C-alpha cells in the first residue's frame, strides 16, 4: 500500500512538472505581451507531449498501469485527440502562411521581432509535431501493454 501512495505522489509531481515546463516555454511569449492566438493550444501541445512521452516510456511506473479499462479507453480516446491535434497544427501552419508571426511582433524592434518570431515558430512546430507523433504512438503502446498484461502478467 505504501508503494501505491508513492506512485500517486510521483504522478502528481509529473503533472506539476509538465505544467511548470509549459509555463516556462510560454513565458517569453507572455512576458513580451505578444497576442498569440494559439497560446492555449500551445500549452496543450506542451503538456500533452510531456505526458504522452512519459506514458510511452514510463507507463509501468504509473499508478494506473494495470487498468485494462483505462488502456482500452485511451486507445479510442486518442482518435479524436490525434485529429484535433492535427487540425489545430494545420490552423497554425495556415496562420503562418497567410498572416505570419511577423504581424504579431511588429511593434518590437528588429532584433526582438526576429528572435520572438523564430522562437514562437520553432517551439510551436516542435511541440505540435511531438504531440501528434506521441499521440499516434499511444494506442500502439496500450495494445502492446494489454497483450503483455494478459499473456505475461506484466505491464
C-alpha positions as CSV (number, residue, x, y, z in Angstrom):
1,X,0.0,0.0,0.0
2,X,2.9,2.3,0.7
3,X,4.2,1.9,-2.8
4,X,0.7,2.7,-4.3
5,X,0.6,6.0,-2.4
6,X,4.1,6.9,-3.7
7,X,3.1,6.2,-7.3
8,X,0.2,8.7,-7.0
9,X,2.6,11.3,-5.5
10,X,5.1,10.7,-8.3
11,X,2.2,11.1,-10.8
12,X,1.2,14.4,-9.2
13,X,4.8,15.6,-9.3
14,X,5.0,14.7,-13.1
15,X,1.8,16.6,-13.8
16,X,3.1,19.6,-11.8
17,X,6.4,19.4,-13.7
18,X,4.6,19.3,-17.0
19,X,2.6,22.4,-16.1
20,X,5.7,24.2,-14.9
21,X,7.6,23.4,-18.1
22,X,4.7,24.6,-20.2
23,X,4.7,27.9,-18.3
24,X,8.5,28.2,-18.9
25,X,8.0,27.6,-22.6
26,X,5.2,30.1,-22.9
27,X,6.8,32.7,-20.6
28,X,8.8,34.6,-23.3
29,X,5.6,35.0,-25.4
30,X,3.7,36.2,-22.4
31,X,6.4,38.5,-21.0
32,X,6.7,40.3,-24.3
33,X,2.9,40.7,-24.4
34,X,2.5,39.0,-27.8
35,X,-1.2,38.5,-28.6
36,X,-0.6,34.9,-29.7
37,X,-3.9,33.4,-30.8
38,X,-2.6,29.8,-30.4
39,X,-1.5,30.2,-26.7
40,X,-4.0,27.7,-25.3
41,X,-3.3,25.1,-27.9
42,X,0.4,25.7,-27.5
43,X,0.1,24.9,-23.7
44,X,-2.0,21.8,-24.6
45,X,0.8,20.7,-27.1
46,X,3.5,21.1,-24.4
47,X,1.6,19.3,-21.6
48,X,0.3,16.6,-24.0
49,X,3.7,15.9,-25.4
50,X,5.3,15.6,-22.0
51,X,2.5,13.4,-20.7
52,X,2.3,11.2,-23.7
53,X,6.1,10.7,-24.0
54,X,6.2,9.8,-20.3
55,X,3.4,7.3,-20.9
56,X,5.3,5.8,-23.8
57,X,8.5,5.2,-21.8
58,X,7.4,5.0,-18.2
59,X,3.9,3.6,-18.3
60,X,4.7,0.7,-15.9
61,X,5.5,3.2,-13.2
62,X,2.2,4.9,-13.3
63,X,-0.4,4.1,-10.6
64,X,-2.9,3.1,-13.3
65,X,-0.7,0.8,-15.3
66,X,-2.7,-2.3,-14.6
67,X,-6.1,-0.8,-15.5
68,X,-7.3,-2.5,-18.7
69,X,-10.4,-0.3,-18.9
70,X,-8.1,2.8,-19.0
71,X,-5.9,1.3,-21.6
72,X,-8.8,0.5,-23.9
73,X,-10.3,3.9,-23.2
74,X,-7.0,5.6,-24.2
75,X,-6.9,3.6,-27.4
76,X,-10.2,5.1,-28.5
77,X,-9.7,8.5,-26.9
78,X,-6.6,9.0,-28.9
79,X,-8.5,9.1,-32.2
80,X,-10.2,12.5,-31.6
81,X,-7.0,13.7,-29.8
82,X,-4.9,12.9,-32.9
83,X,-7.3,14.5,-35.3
84,X,-7.8,17.6,-33.1
85,X,-4.1,18.0,-32.7
86,X,-3.6,17.7,-36.5
87,X,-6.4,20.2,-37.1
88,X,-5.0,22.8,-34.7
89,X,-1.5,22.3,-36.0
90,X,-2.8,22.8,-39.5
91,X,-4.6,26.0,-38.3
92,X,-1.2,27.3,-37.0
93,X,0.6,26.4,-40.3
94,X,-2.2,28.2,-42.2
95,X,-1.8,31.2,-39.9
96,X,2.0,31.2,-40.7
97,X,1.3,31.1,-44.4
98,X,-1.5,33.7,-44.5
99,X,-0.7,36.2,-41.8
100,X,2.7,35.3,-40.3
101,X,4.1,35.8,-36.9
102,X,5.7,39.0,-38.0
103,X,2.3,40.7,-37.7
104,X,2.2,39.7,-34.0
105,X,5.6,41.2,-33.2
106,X,5.6,44.2,-35.5
107,X,5.6,46.7,-32.6
108,X,9.0,45.5,-31.3
109,X,12.5,46.4,-32.6
110,X,14.0,44.4,-35.3
111,X,16.2,42.1,-33.2
112,X,13.3,41.3,-30.8
113,X,11.0,40.7,-33.8
114,X,13.4,38.2,-35.3
115,X,14.1,36.4,-32.0
116,X,10.5,36.2,-31.0
117,X,9.3,35.1,-34.4
118,X,11.9,32.3,-34.6
119,X,11.1,31.2,-31.0
120,X,7.4,31.1,-31.4
121,X,7.5,29.3,-34.8
122,X,10.2,26.8,-33.6
123,X,8.6,25.9,-30.3
124,X,5.1,25.6,-31.7
125,X,6.3,23.4,-34.6
126,X,8.4,21.3,-32.2
127,X,5.8,20.7,-29.6
128,X,2.9,20.4,-32.2
129,X,4.7,17.7,-34.2
130,X,5.9,15.9,-31.0
131,X,2.3,16.0,-29.6
132,X,0.9,14.5,-32.8
133,X,3.6,11.8,-33.1
134,X,3.4,10.8,-29.4
135,X,-0.4,10.7,-29.5
136,X,-0.3,8.4,-32.6
137,X,2.0,6.0,-30.7
138,X,-0.1,5.8,-27.5
139,X,-2.7,3.4,-28.9
140,X,0.1,1.0,-30.1
141,X,1.7,1.2,-26.6
142,X,-1.7,0.4,-25.0
143,X,-2.4,-2.5,-27.3
144,X,1.1,-3.9,-26.6
145,X,0.6,-3.3,-22.8
146,X,-2.7,-5.1,-22.8
147,X,-1.2,-8.1,-24.6
148,X,1.7,-8.2,-22.1
149,X,-0.7,-7.9,-19.2
150,X,-2.9,-10.8,-20.5
151,X,-0.1,-13.1,-21.7
152,X,2.9,-12.4,-19.4
153,X,1.1,-10.9,-16.4
154,X,3.3,-7.8,-16.6
155,X,2.9,-4.2,-17.8
